[in-house]
């Protein structure tokens, strides 16, 4: 027969078990309710981050205009789309186009900028923000970016189409922020390739030495083959080796008129030769007046026709082109 004490102990144990079960049920109910409440909020937060990438990047655009500190510039492709020009003046470096293509096609929002940083962002956009407008066959749009001082690999991003919010944007796998390239002067965008010819595109080369006319020559593509005037038997190996030097003749630095005057005040500039290169594409043809700098053997000064521009070219680039007429004679 159970004593009163044992009965009371069993009743207490049962009560404790019920409390534990009820507690567990309450905790489960609380967690379920919390998850049901938080999931929509988390989903809503994810949905607040817009997709800002241009799917085709630069390739899908007909024009890109940007303004930095009051300087307006335009990027626009040729009709074939094979090349882009800045301000309808300079062909743009391939690596710059690749950077913009990567940046625009992969640009992502990392997060909404915290409210405490918005005043700082306002000041940055006013002082050095870059405003971009793009146009394509499907429409147009605009946005603004500025460097993020708290993270060198991201930018602050704003677009009127997204309201008044400021976002932190980045390009996955990209070092630096996308705004940097748009801070450069137009001249820094330009390709430095001066002549890009080959045995398929070179029509003629005329090299005329100022003080040595007997060493001058004219190389022409005539009747389906290359000939050097007054050289009956050509060394074909040397001929095509010579033509190969025209595949990529690049300028090392373009010069302003003021810089040229400064160089001429220091150096005696002697005209060495005049080089005229005609290509299948007449617009790509160039003529160079080549000057020696008496106190600098590392560079020559060139005046470029029809661009009417001055530039410096390393002697190691230009001298392989300056052979004598006898070079082509087969021995």
SERO-4910 file (N, C-alpha, C, O; in steps of 0.05 Angstrom, whole numbers):
BEGIN
 pado doro    nc1    nc2    nc3   cac1   cac2   cac3    cc1    cc2    cc3    oc1    oc2    oc3
  Unk    A     17    -24      0      0      0      0     18     25      0     36     27     16
  Unk    A     12     43    -19     29     67    -22     24     86      1      1     90      9
  Unk    A     45     97     11     42    118     32     34    144     19     38    148     -5
  Unk    A     24    162     35     16    189     26     40    204     14     38    219     -5
  Unk    A     63    198     27     88    212     17     94    203    -12    102    220    -28
  Unk    A     91    177    -18     97    167    -45     78    178    -65     85    185    -88
  Unk    A     52    180    -57     32    191    -76     38    220    -83     37    228   -106
  Unk    A     45    235    -62     52    263    -67     76    266    -85     77    283   -103
  Unk    A     96    248    -81    121    249    -98    114    243   -127    125    256   -145
  Unk    A     96    223   -131     89    216   -159     74    239   -172     78    245   -196
  Unk    A     57    252   -156     42    275   -168     61    298   -176     57    311   -196
  Unk    A     81    302   -159    101    324   -165    116    317   -190    121    335   -207
  Unk    A    124    292   -194    139    283   -217    123    286   -243    132    295   -263
  Unk    A     97    279   -241     79    282   -264     76    311   -271     76    318   -295
  Unk    A     74    328   -251     72    357   -256     96    368   -271     94    385   -289
  Unk    A    119    359   -261    145    368   -274    146    359   -303    154    375   -320
  Unk    A    138    334   -308    138    324   -335    120    340   -353    127    347   -376
  Unk    A     96    347   -342     77    363   -358     88    391   -364     85    401   -386
  Unk    A    101    402   -344    113    429   -348    134    428   -369    136    446   -386
  Unk    A    151    406   -369    172    404   -389    161    401   -417    170    413   -436
  Unk    A    140    384   -419    127    379   -445    114    405   -455    117    412   -478
  Unk    A    100    419   -437     87    444   -445    108    465   -453    105    480   -471
  Unk    A    131    465   -437    152    484   -444    164    479   -471    169    497   -487
  Unk    A    168    453   -477    179    445   -503    160    453   -526    169    463   -547
  Unk    A    134    448   -521    115    455   -541    113    485   -546    111    495   -568
  Unk    A    116    500   -523    115    529   -525    140    540   -541    137    558   -557
  Unk    A    163    528   -535    188    536   -549    186    530   -578    193    546   -595
  Unk    A    175    506   -585    172    498   -613    153    517   -627    157    525   -650
  Unk    A    131    524   -613    111    542   -624    123    569   -629    118    582   -649
  Unk    A    140    579   -609    153    605   -612    172    605   -635    172    624   -651
  Unk    A    188    584   -638    207    582   -660    193    581   -687    201    595   -706
  Unk    A    171    565   -688    156    563   -713    144    590   -721    145    598   -744
  Unk    A    133    604   -701    122    631   -706    143    650   -715    139    666   -733
  Unk    A    167    649   -702    189    667   -709    198    662   -737    202    681   -752
  Unk    A    202    637   -744    211    630   -771    190    640   -792    197    651   -812
  Unk    A    165    635   -786    143    643   -804    143    673   -808    136    683   -829
  Unk    A    151    687   -786    151    717   -787    176    727   -801    175    746   -817
  Unk    A    200    714   -795    225    725   -805    230    718   -834    243    734   -848
  Unk    A    221    694   -843    227    686   -870    217    707   -891    232    714   -909
  Unk    A    192    716   -889    183    737   -908    200    762   -907    205    775   -927
  Unk    A    209    769   -882    225    793   -879    252    789   -893    262    807   -906
  Unk    A    265    765   -888    290    760   -901    287    760   -932    304    770   -946
  Unk    A    266    747   -941    260    746   -970    256    774   -981    266    781  -1003
  Unk    A    242    791   -965    236    818   -974    262    834   -975    266    850   -994
  Unk    A    280    829   -956    306    843   -956    322    836   -980    335    853   -992
  Unk    A    322    810   -987    337    801  -1011    325    814  -1036    340    822  -1054
  Unk    A    299    817  -1037    287    828  -1060    292    858  -1062    289    870  -1084
  Unk    A    301    871  -1041    306    900  -1041    332    906  -1055    337    929  -1063
  Unk    A    350    886  -1059    375    890  -1073    371    888  -1103    366    865  -1112
  Unk    A    372    909  -1118    366    909  -1146    388    896  -1163    411    894  -1155
  Unk    A    380    887  -1186    399    877  -1206    408    901  -1223    392    911  -1239
  Unk    A    433    909  -1220    443    933  -1234    461    928  -1257    470    946  -1271
  Unk    A    467    902  -1262    485    896  -1284    472    900  -1311    448    895  -1314
  Unk    A    488    909  -1331    478    910  -1358    486    883  -1371    510    877  -1374
  Unk    A    467    867  -1378    472    839  -1386    493    836  -1407    511    820  -1404
  Unk    A    492    853  -1428    512    851  -1450    536    869  -1446    553    871  -1463
  Unk    A    536    883  -1423    558    901  -1418    560    923  -1439    540    932  -1450
  Unk    A    584    930  -1445    589    951  -1465    581    942  -1493    574    958  -1510
  Unk    A    581    916  -1497    575    905  -1524    547    911  -1532    541    912  -1556
  Unk    A    529    915  -1513    501    920  -1520    494    949  -1523    471    956  -1527
  Unk    A    514    967  -1520    508    996  -1520    515   1009  -1547    533   1000  -1561
  Unk    A    500   1030  -1553    506   1046  -1577    522   1071  -1570    535   1083  -1587
  Unk    A    521   1078  -1544    535   1102  -1535    537   1102  -1505    518   1093  -1491
  Unk    A    559   1113  -1494    562   1116  -1465    574   1144  -1460    596   1149  -1469
  Unk    A    559   1161  -1446    569   1188  -1439    575   1188  -1410    560   1177  -1394
  Unk    A    597   1202  -1402    602   1205  -1374    613   1233  -1368    626   1245  -1384
  Unk    A    607   1242  -1344    615   1268  -1335    630   1266  -1308    620   1254  -1289
  Unk    A    654   1277  -1307    670   1277  -1283    681   1305  -1278    697   1315  -1295
  Unk    A    674   1317  -1257    683   1344  -1249    679   1364  -1272    696   1380  -1278
  Unk    A    656   1362  -1285    649   1381  -1306    659   1375  -1333    652   1388  -1353
  Unk    A    675   1354  -1335    686   1345  -1361    668   1323  -1373    665   1302  -1362
  Unk    A    656   1329  -1396    638   1310  -1409    653   1295  -1431    667   1307  -1447
  Unk    A    649   1269  -1432    662   1252  -1452    642   1232  -1463    623   1225  -1450
  Unk    A    647   1224  -1488    630   1206  -1502    646   1182  -1512    667   1185  -1524
  Unk    A    635   1158  -1507    647   1133  -1518    627   1123  -1538    603   1120  -1533
  Unk    A    637   1117  -1562    618   1108  -1583    633   1089  -1602    656   1093  -1609
  Unk    A    619   1068  -1611    632   1048  -1629    630   1057  -1658    613   1073  -1665
  Unk    A    647   1045  -1674    645   1049  -1703    621   1033  -1713    609   1018  -1698
  Unk    A    613   1037  -1737    589   1023  -1748    592    993  -1747    573    979  -1742
  Unk    A    617    983  -1750    621    954  -1749    622    944  -1721    620    920  -1716
  Unk    A    627    963  -1702    629    955  -1674    656    943  -1667    660    935  -1644
  Unk    A    675    943  -1686    701    931  -1681    719    949  -1664    737    940  -1651
  Unk    A    713    975  -1664    729    994  -1648    711   1015  -1636    691   1023  -1648
  Unk    A    720   1025  -1613    706   1047  -1600    724   1072  -1599    748   1070  -1598
  Unk    A    711   1095  -1600    726   1120  -1599    716   1137  -1576    693   1136  -1568
  Unk    A    735   1152  -1564    727   1171  -1543    726   1199  -1556    745   1208  -1569
  Unk    A    704   1212  -1552    699   1239  -1563    702   1241  -1593    710   1261  -1604
  Unk    A    697   1219  -1607    699   1217  -1636    727   1224  -1646    731   1233  -1668
  Unk    A    747   1221  -1628    774   1229  -1635    795   1207  -1633    809   1202  -1652
  Unk    A    795   1193  -1610    816   1174  -1606    805   1145  -1604    785   1141  -1590
  Unk    A    817   1126  -1618    809   1098  -1613    817   1090  -1585    838   1097  -1576
  Unk    A    800   1074  -1572    803   1068  -1544    819   1042  -1541    816   1023  -1556
  Unk    A    836   1041  -1521    852   1017  -1515    834    993  -1510    813    995  -1497
  Unk    A    843    970  -1521    827    946  -1517    824    938  -1488    803    928  -1480
  Unk    A    845    943  -1472    843    935  -1444    823    952  -1428    810    943  -1409
  Unk    A    819    977  -1437    799    994  -1424    771    984  -1431    753    983  -1414
  Unk    A    767    977  -1456    741    966  -1464    735    940  -1449    712    935  -1441
  Unk    A    755    924  -1445    751    899  -1431    744    904  -1402    727    889  -1391
  Unk    A    756    924  -1390    749    931  -1362    720    940  -1359    706    931  -1341
  Unk    A    712    957  -1377    684    967  -1376    665    944  -1382    644    941  -1368
  Unk    A    672    927  -1401    654    905  -1408    651    887  -1383    628    879  -1377
  Unk    A    672    880  -1370    671    863  -1346    656    877  -1324    638    865  -1311
  Unk    A    662    903  -1320    649    918  -1298    619    920  -1302    604    915  -1283
  Unk    A    610    928  -1326    582    932  -1330    566    906  -1330    543    906  -1321
  Unk    A    577    885  -1341    562    860  -1343    561    844  -1317    545    827  -1313
  Unk    A    579    851  -1297    580    836  -1272    575    853  -1248    576    843  -1225
  Unk    A    569    878  -1251    565    897  -1229    542    887  -1211    520    881  -1221
  Unk    A    547    886  -1185    527    876  -1166    524    895  -1142    543    909  -1135
  Unk    A    501    895  -1130    496    909  -1105    504    890  -1082    495    868  -1080
  Unk    A    521    900  -1065    529    885  -1041    509    890  -1018    501    871  -1005
  Unk    A    501    915  -1014    483    921   -993    473    950   -996    485    966  -1011
  Unk    A    452    957   -981    444    985   -980    463    999   -961    470    988   -940
  Unk    A    472   1023   -968    491   1037   -951    477   1045   -924    455   1055   -924
  Unk    A    491   1040   -902    481   1047   -876    475   1077   -874    489   1093   -885
  Unk    A    454   1083   -859    445   1111   -857    467   1130   -847    468   1153   -856
  Unk    A    484   1120   -829    504   1138   -817    525   1146   -838    540   1166   -833
  Unk    A    528   1131   -860    548   1138   -881    536   1154   -904    551   1163   -921
  Unk    A    510   1158   -904    497   1172   -926    506   1201   -929    511   1210   -951
  Unk    A    509   1217   -907    519   1244   -909    547   1245   -922    553   1263   -938
  Unk    A    564   1226   -915    590   1225   -927    588   1219   -957    602   1232   -973
  Unk    A    570   1201   -964    566   1194   -992    556   1219  -1008    564   1224  -1030
  Unk    A    537   1234   -995    527   1258  -1008    550   1277  -1016    551   1288  -1038
  Unk    A    568   1281   -997    591   1299  -1002    609   1288  -1024    618   1304  -1041
  Unk    A    613   1262  -1024    631   1250  -1044    618   1252  -1072    632   1259  -1091
  Unk    A    592   1247  -1074    579   1249  -1100    580   1278  -1111    584   1282  -1135
  Unk    A    577   1297  -1093    578   1325  -1101    605   1333  -1110    608   1348  -1130
  Unk    A    626   1324  -1096    653   1332  -1102    666   1317  -1125    679   1329  -1142
  Unk    A    661   1291  -1127    676   1276  -1147    659   1252  -1159    671   1233  -1168
  Unk    A    633   1255  -1157    617   1233  -1169    618   1233  -1199    623   1253  -1212
  Unk    A    615   1209  -1210    616   1206  -1239    588   1198  -1249    576   1178  -1240
  Unk    A    577   1214  -1266    550   1210  -1277    552   1197  -1304    566   1207  -1322
  Unk    A    539   1174  -1308    540   1159  -1333    512   1156  -1345    493   1151  -1331
  Unk    A    511   1160  -1371    486   1156  -1386    492   1137  -1409    510   1141  -1425
  Unk    A    476   1116  -1411    480   1097  -1433    455   1095  -1451    433   1100  -1442
  Unk    A    461   1089  -1476    439   1086  -1496    443   1060  -1511    466   1053  -1518
  Unk    A    421   1047  -1517    422   1023  -1533    397   1022  -1550    379   1039  -1548
  Unk    A    395   1002  -1568    372   1000  -1585    347    993  -1569    324    997  -1578
  Unk    A    350    984  -1544    328    976  -1527    320    998  -1508    299    995  -1494
  Unk    A    335   1019  -1506    328   1041  -1487    352   1056  -1478    373   1056  -1491
  Unk    A    349   1069  -1455    371   1084  -1444    369   1084  -1413    348   1077  -1402
  Unk    A    390   1093  -1400    389   1094  -1371    413   1110  -1361    429   1119  -1376
  Unk    A    413   1114  -1335    435   1130  -1323    440   1121  -1294    422   1109  -1281
  Unk    A    463   1126  -1284    470   1121  -1256    495   1137  -1249    508   1148  -1267
  Unk    A    501   1138  -1223    524   1153  -1214    540   1134  -1196    529   1118  -1181
  Unk    A    567   1137  -1197    584   1122  -1180    606   1140  -1168    613   1160  -1180
  Unk    A    616   1132  -1145    639   1147  -1133    654   1127  -1116    642   1107  -1106
  Unk    A    680   1131  -1113    696   1112  -1098    687   1110  -1069    679   1130  -1057
  Unk    A    687   1086  -1058    680   1081  -1030    705   1084  -1013    723   1067  -1015
  Unk    A    707   1105   -996    731   1108   -981    736   1087   -960    757   1084   -949
  Unk    A    715   1071   -954    717   1051   -934    723   1023   -945    727   1004   -930
  Unk    A    724   1021   -972    730    996   -985    740   1001  -1013    725   1010  -1030
  Unk    A    766    997  -1018    778   1004  -1044    767    987  -1067    772    994  -1091
  Unk    A    753    965  -1061    744    947  -1082    713    949  -1086    701    931  -1097
  Unk    A    702    972  -1078    674    976  -1084    668   1006  -1088    686   1023  -1083
  Unk    A    644   1012  -1097    636   1040  -1103    609   1045  -1089    594   1027  -1083
  Unk    A    603   1071  -1085    576   1079  -1079    561   1082  -1105    572   1092  -1124
  Unk    A    537   1073  -1105    521   1072  -1130    494   1084  -1126    480   1078  -1106
  Unk    A    485   1101  -1144    458   1113  -1143    446   1114  -1171    461   1117  -1191
  Unk    A    420   1110  -1172    406   1113  -1198    378   1123  -1192    365   1114  -1174
  Unk    A    370   1143  -1207    343   1155  -1203    321   1134  -1207    300   1137  -1196
  Unk    A    327   1114  -1223    307   1093  -1228    303   1075  -1204    283   1060  -1202
  Unk    A    321   1077  -1184    319   1061  -1160    311   1078  -1136    313   1068  -1113
  Unk    A    303   1102  -1140    295   1119  -1118    318   1134  -1106    338   1140  -1120
  Unk    A    316   1140  -1080    336   1156  -1066    358   1140  -1052    375   1151  -1039
  Unk    A    356   1114  -1054    375   1097  -1039    403   1098  -1050    407   1103  -1074
  Unk    A    423   1095  -1032    451   1093  -1040    459   1064  -1034    454   1053  -1013
  Unk    A    473   1052  -1053    481   1024  -1051    511   1022  -1051    525   1040  -1062
  Unk    A    521   1001  -1039    549    994  -1042    550    973  -1064    539    951  -1062
  Unk    A    564    980  -1086    565    962  -1110    594    952  -1114    613    966  -1107
  Unk    A    596    928  -1125    622    917  -1131    621    899  -1155    599    891  -1163
  Unk    A    644    892  -1165    646    872  -1187    661    848  -1176    685    850  -1170
  Unk    A    648    825  -1173    661    801  -1162    687    795  -1177    688    793  -1202
  Unk    A    708    790  -1162    734    784  -1174    749    807  -1185    770    803  -1197
  Unk    A    739    831  -1182    751    855  -1194    766    871  -1172    754    877  -1151
  Unk    A    791    877  -1177    807    893  -1158    803    923  -1165    807    931  -1188
  Unk    A    797    939  -1145    792    967  -1150    762    972  -1154    746    953  -1155
  Unk    A    755    997  -1158    727   1003  -1162    722   1013  -1190    741   1024  -1203
  Unk    A    698   1009  -1200    693   1015  -1229    695   1044  -1236    697   1051  -1259
  Unk    A    694   1062  -1216    694   1091  -1222    722   1100  -1231    724   1121  -1244
  Unk    A    743   1086  -1224    770   1096  -1229    776   1102  -1258    788   1123  -1264
  Unk    A    767   1085  -1276    773   1088  -1304    761   1114  -1316    772   1125  -1334
  Unk    A    739   1123  -1304    725   1146  -1315    737   1173  -1305    727   1194  -1311
  Unk    A    758   1171  -1289    772   1195  -1279    795   1203  -1298    807   1224  -1294
  Unk    A    801   1187  -1318    824   1192  -1335    817   1213  -1357    794   1215  -1365
  Unk    A    838   1227  -1365    835   1246  -1387    831   1231  -1413    839   1207  -1415
  Unk    A    818   1244  -1432    812   1231  -1458    837   1219  -1471    836   1197  -1482
  Unk    A    859   1234  -1469    884   1224  -1482    895   1199  -1470    909   1184  -1484
  Unk    A    887   1193  -1445    897   1169  -1432    881   1144  -1441    890   1121  -1436
  Unk    A    858   1148  -1453    842   1126  -1463    852   1116  -1490    847   1093  -1497
  Unk    A    866   1132  -1504    872   1125  -1532    892   1103  -1536    910   1099  -1519
  Unk    A    888   1088  -1556    907   1067  -1564    934   1081  -1572    934   1103  -1582
  Unk    A    956   1067  -1567    982   1078  -1575    992   1064  -1600   1014   1069  -1608
  Unk    A    976   1046  -1611    984   1033  -1636    983   1053  -1658    961   1065  -1664
  Unk    A   1005   1058  -1671   1006   1077  -1693   1001   1065  -1720    986   1075  -1736
  Unk    A   1014   1042  -1724   1011   1028  -1750   1008    998  -1743   1023    987  -1728
  Unk    A    987    986  -1755    982    958  -1751    978    946  -1779    956    944  -1789
  Unk    A   1001    938  -1792    999    928  -1819   1009    900  -1821   1021    889  -1802
  Unk    A   1005    887  -1843   1014    860  -1848   1019    856  -1878   1014    874  -1894
  Unk    A   1028    832  -1885   1033    826  -1913   1007    826  -1929   1008    826  -1953
  Unk    A    984    825  -1915    958    826  -1929    947    854  -1932    930    859  -1949
  Unk    A    958    873  -1916    946    900  -1916    964    922  -1925    955    943  -1933
  Unk    A    990    917  -1924   1009    938  -1932   1010    940  -1963   1015    920  -1977
  Unk    A   1005    964  -1973   1005    969  -2002   1032    980  -2011   1042    973  -2032
  Unk    A   1043    997  -1994   1070   1008  -2002   1083   1020  -1977   1070   1029  -1959
  Unk    A   1110   1020  -1978   1126   1033  -1958   1148   1049  -1972   1162   1038  -1989
  Unk    A   1149   1074  -1965   1170   1091  -1977   1186   1103  -1954   1176   1117  -1937
  Unk    A   1213   1097  -1954   1230   1108  -1934   1251   1125  -1948   1267   1116  -1964
  Unk    A   1250   1151  -1941   1268   1171  -1954   1286   1183  -1933   1278   1198  -1916
  Unk    A   1313   1177  -1936   1332   1188  -1917   1339   1216  -1926   1343   1222  -1949
  Unk    A   1342   1234  -1906   1346   1262  -1912   1373   1267  -1926   1374   1282  -1945
  Unk    A   1394   1254  -1916   1420   1260  -1927   1432   1237  -1943   1455   1238  -1952
  Unk    A   1416   1215  -1947   1427   1191  -1960   1407   1181  -1980   1395   1159  -1976
  Unk    A   1402   1196  -2001   1381   1187  -2021   1387   1160  -2033   1368   1146  -2041
  Unk    A   1412   1152  -2036   1418   1126  -2048   1409   1103  -2031   1406   1081  -2040
  Unk    A   1405   1108  -2005   1397   1087  -1987   1367   1086  -1983   1356   1068  -1970
  Unk    A   1353   1105  -1995   1324   1106  -1994   1312   1085  -2012   1325   1075  -2030
  Unk    A   1286   1077  -2007   1274   1057  -2023   1244   1060  -2023   1232   1073  -2006
  Unk    A   1231   1047  -2043   1202   1045  -2045   1195   1015  -2048   1204   1002  -2067
  Unk    A   1179   1005  -2029   1170    977  -2030   1140    978  -2036   1125    991  -2022
  Unk    A   1132    964  -2057   1104    965  -2065   1093    937  -2071   1108    919  -2079
  Unk    A   1067    935  -2067   1053    910  -2074   1042    914  -2103   1023    929  -2108
  Unk    A   1055    900  -2122   1049    903  -2150   1044    876  -2163   1059    857  -2160
  Unk    A   1021    874  -2177   1014    849  -2191   1015    825  -2173   1026    804  -2181
  Unk    A   1004    828  -2149   1002    805  -2131   1027    798  -2116   1028    776  -2103
  Unk    A   1048    815  -2116   1072    809  -2102   1086    835  -2094   1081    856  -2105
  Unk    A   1104    832  -2074   1119    856  -2065   1144    859  -2082   1158    840  -2089
  Unk    A   1150    884  -2088   1174    891  -2103   1187    916  -2090   1173    933  -2080
  Unk    A   1213    916  -2092   1228    940  -2084   1239    953  -2109   1254    940  -2124
  Unk    A   1232    977  -2114   1239    990  -2139   1270    990  -2142   1285    996  -2124
  Unk    A   1278    981  -2166   1307    979  -2174   1322    957  -2160   1346    956  -2161
  Unk    A   1307    938  -2148   1320    914  -2137   1308    890  -2152   1287    881  -2145
  Unk    A   1322    880  -2172   1311    859  -2189   1308    832  -2174   1288    818  -2179
  Unk    A   1326    826  -2156   1324    800  -2143   1323    805  -2112   1342    813  -2100
  Unk    A   1299    799  -2101   1295    804  -2073   1301    780  -2055   1297    757  -2064
  Unk    A   1310    786  -2031   1313    765  -2011   1286    764  -1997   1280    781  -1980
  Unk    A   1269    744  -2003   1242    743  -1993   1241    739  -1962   1223    750  -1949
  Unk    A   1261    725  -1951   1261    722  -1922   1264    749  -1908   1250    756  -1889
  Unk    A   1283    765  -1918   1288    791  -1907   1264    810  -1912   1256    826  -1894
  Unk    A   1252    807  -1935   1228    824  -1942   1206    820  -1922   1195    839  -1911
  Unk    A   1199    794  -1917   1176    789  -1899   1183    793  -1869   1166    798  -1853
  Unk    A   1209    790  -1863   1218    797  -1836   1214    827  -1832   1205    836  -1810
  Unk    A   1221    842  -1852   1218    872  -1851   1188    879  -1848   1181    896  -1831
  Unk    A   1171    867  -1864   1143    874  -1862   1131    867  -1835   1113    880  -1825
  Unk    A   1142    846  -1822   1133    838  -1796   1136    859  -1775   1122    859  -1755
  Unk    A   1155    878  -1778   1160    899  -1759   1137    920  -1759   1135    936  -1741
  Unk    A   1120    919  -1779   1098    938  -1781   1072    927  -1769   1051    941  -1769
  Unk    A   1073    903  -1758   1049    892  -1747   1039    907  -1722   1015    908  -1716
  Unk    A   1058    919  -1707   1050    933  -1683   1071    955  -1677   1089    951  -1661
  Unk    A   1069    977  -1691   1086   1000  -1685   1070   1019  -1666   1050   1030  -1674
  Unk    A   1080   1022  -1642   1066   1037  -1622   1081   1062  -1614   1105   1063  -1615
  Unk    A   1065   1082  -1607   1076   1107  -1596   1081   1103  -1566   1065   1089  -1553
  Unk    A   1103   1114  -1556   1107   1112  -1527   1094   1135  -1512   1085   1131  -1489
  Unk    A   1093   1158  -1524   1080   1181  -1511   1073   1202  -1532   1090   1211  -1548
  Unk    A   1048   1210  -1532   1039   1233  -1549   1047   1259  -1534   1046   1260  -1510
  Unk    A   1054   1279  -1549   1064   1304  -1538   1047   1328  -1546   1036   1329  -1568
  Unk    A   1044   1346  -1527   1031   1372  -1533   1051   1389  -1547   1075   1384  -1547
  Unk    A   1042   1410  -1560   1059   1429  -1574   1079   1442  -1554   1102   1446  -1561
  Unk    A   1069   1447  -1530   1086   1459  -1510   1109   1440  -1502   1131   1449  -1498
  Unk    A   1102   1415  -1500   1123   1395  -1493   1143   1392  -1515   1167   1389  -1509
  Unk    A   1134   1393  -1540   1153   1392  -1562   1172   1416  -1562   1196   1413  -1567
  Unk    A   1161   1439  -1557   1178   1463  -1556   1199   1460  -1534   1222   1469  -1537
  Unk    A   1190   1449  -1511   1209   1444  -1489   1231   1425  -1497   1254   1429  -1490
  Unk    A   1224   1403  -1511   1244   1384  -1520   1263   1397  -1540   1288   1393  -1538
  Unk    A   1253   1413  -1558   1270   1426  -1578   1289   1446  -1566   1310   1452  -1577
  Unk    A   1281   1457  -1543   1298   1477  -1530   1322   1463  -1516   1342   1476  -1511
  Unk    A   1320   1437  -1511   1341   1422  -1498   1357   1406  -1519   1382   1404  -1516
  Unk    A   1344   1395  -1539   1357   1378  -1559   1360   1392  -1586   1343   1408  -1594
  Unk    A   1381   1385  -1600   1382   1391  -1628   1367   1369  -1643   1374   1345  -1640
  Unk    A   1347   1376  -1658   1331   1356  -1671   1337   1355  -1701   1330   1374  -1716
  Unk    A   1350   1334  -1710   1356   1331  -1738   1336   1312  -1751   1330   1291  -1740
  Unk    A   1326   1319  -1774   1308   1302  -1789   1324   1279  -1801   1341   1283  -1818
  Unk    A   1318   1255  -1792   1333   1231  -1802   1320   1222  -1828   1334   1217  -1848
  Unk    A   1294   1218  -1827   1281   1206  -1850   1251   1212  -1850   1240   1220  -1830
  Unk    A   1238   1206  -1872   1209   1208  -1875   1199   1181  -1884   1208   1169  -1904
  Unk    A   1180   1170  -1868   1170   1143  -1873   1140   1145  -1880   1124   1156  -1865
  Unk    A   1133   1135  -1903   1105   1136  -1912   1095   1107  -1915   1106   1092  -1931
  Unk    A   1074   1100  -1900   1063   1073  -1901   1034   1075  -1910   1017   1087  -1897
  Unk    A   1028   1062  -1933   1001   1062  -1943    990   1034  -1939   1002   1014  -1946
  Unk    A    966   1033  -1926    952   1008  -1921    927   1005  -1937    918   1024  -1949
  Unk    A    917    981  -1938    892    975  -1953    870    994  -1944    854   1004  -1960
  Unk    A    868    998  -1918    850   1018  -1906    864   1045  -1907    881   1050  -1890
  Unk    A    856   1062  -1925    869   1088  -1929    869   1104  -1903    888   1119  -1898
  Unk    A    848   1102  -1887    846   1118  -1863    867   1110  -1842    874   1125  -1824
  Unk    A    877   1085  -1844    897   1075  -1826    926   1081  -1835    945   1076  -1820
  Unk    A    929   1092  -1859    955   1099  -1870    968   1122  -1854    953   1139  -1845
  Unk    A    994   1121  -1851   1008   1142  -1836   1034   1150  -1850   1047   1134  -1863
  Unk    A   1042   1175  -1846   1068   1185  -1854   1082   1197  -1830   1069   1211  -1814
  Unk    A   1107   1191  -1826   1122   1200  -1803   1147   1215  -1811   1162   1206  -1828
  Unk    A   1151   1239  -1799   1176   1253  -1801   1192   1245  -1776   1182   1250  -1753
  Unk    A   1215   1233  -1779   1230   1222  -1757   1254   1239  -1750   1271   1244  -1768
  Unk    A   1256   1248  -1725   1277   1266  -1717   1295   1253  -1695   1285   1240  -1677
  Unk    A   1321   1256  -1698   1340   1247  -1678   1341   1268  -1656   1342   1292  -1661
  Unk    A   1343   1258  -1631   1348   1276  -1608   1377   1273  -1600   1385   1251  -1591
  Unk    A   1392   1294  -1602   1421   1291  -1600   1431   1284  -1571   1453   1274  -1568
  Unk    A   1414   1289  -1551   1422   1283  -1524   1406   1259  -1512   1408   1255  -1487
  Unk    A   1392   1245  -1528   1376   1222  -1518   1375   1201  -1541   1360   1204  -1560
  Unk    A   1390   1180  -1538   1391   1159  -1558   1368   1139  -1554   1365   1121  -1570
  Unk    A   1353   1142  -1532   1333   1122  -1526   1307   1127  -1541   1290   1109  -1544
  Unk    A   1303   1152  -1551   1278   1159  -1565   1283   1175  -1590   1304   1188  -1593
  Unk    A   1264   1173  -1608   1264   1192  -1631   1238   1208  -1629   1218   1199  -1617
  Unk    A   1239   1232  -1640   1215   1249  -1641   1202   1246  -1668   1216   1247  -1688
  Unk    A   1176   1242  -1669   1163   1238  -1695   1139   1258  -1697   1125   1264  -1678
  Unk    A   1136   1267  -1722   1112   1283  -1728   1095   1265  -1746   1105   1255  -1766
  Unk    A   1069   1262  -1739   1052   1243  -1751   1032   1257  -1770   1017   1275  -1762
  Unk    A   1032   1248  -1795   1012   1257  -1815    992   1234  -1819   1001   1211  -1819
  Unk    A    967   1239  -1823    954   1265  -1825    943   1275  -1798    929   1295  -1797
  Unk    A    951   1262  -1776    941   1269  -1750    950   1297  -1741    936   1310  -1725
  Unk    A    973   1306  -1751    985   1331  -1743    991   1330  -1713    984   1349  -1698
  Unk    A   1004   1309  -1705   1011   1305  -1677   1041   1298  -1674   1053   1288  -1693
  Unk    A   1051   1304  -1650   1079   1297  -1644   1078   1274  -1623   1060   1271  -1607
  Unk    A   1099   1258  -1625   1101   1235  -1605   1130   1227  -1602   1148   1234  -1619
  Unk    A   1135   1212  -1581   1161   1200  -1576   1158   1170  -1581   1139   1157  -1572
  Unk    A   1178   1158  -1595   1178   1129  -1600   1206   1119  -1593   1226   1132  -1600
  Unk    A   1207   1097  -1578   1233   1086  -1571   1248   1078  -1596   1237   1068  -1616
  Unk    A   1274   1083  -1596   1291   1076  -1619   1290   1047  -1625   1292   1039  -1649
  Unk    A   1287   1030  -1605   1286   1001  -1610   1262    993  -1626   1261    972  -1638
  Unk    A   1240   1010  -1626   1217   1004  -1642   1220   1014  -1670   1212   1001  -1689
  Unk    A   1233   1037  -1674   1233   1050  -1700   1257   1041  -1717   1255   1040  -1742
  Unk    A   1280   1035  -1705   1303   1029  -1721   1301   1003  -1737   1314   1002  -1759
  Unk    A   1287    983  -1729   1284    959  -1746   1270    966  -1773   1271    951  -1792
  Unk    A   1256    989  -1773   1242    997  -1798   1261   1013  -1816   1256   1015  -1840
  Unk    A   1283   1023  -1805   1300   1041  -1820   1324   1026  -1832   1347   1031  -1824
  Unk    A   1319   1008  -1850   1340    993  -1864   1348   1008  -1889   1334   1027  -1898
  Unk    A   1370   1000  -1900   1379   1012  -1925   1368    996  -1949   1361    972  -1946
  Unk    A   1368   1008  -1972   1357    995  -1996   1371    969  -2002   1359    949  -2010
  Unk    A   1397    968  -1997   1413    944  -2003   1405    920  -1985   1412    897  -1991
  Unk    A   1391    925  -1963   1383    904  -1945   1367    883  -1959   1368    860  -1952
  Unk    A   1351    891  -1979   1332    872  -1993   1345    856  -2015   1333    838  -2026
  Unk    A   1371    862  -2022   1384    848  -2044   1390    820  -2037   1402    814  -2016
  Unk    A   1382    801  -2054   1389    773  -2049   1418    768  -2056   1427    774  -2078
  Unk    A   1432    756  -2037   1461    752  -2042   1467    723  -2048   1490    715  -2052
***
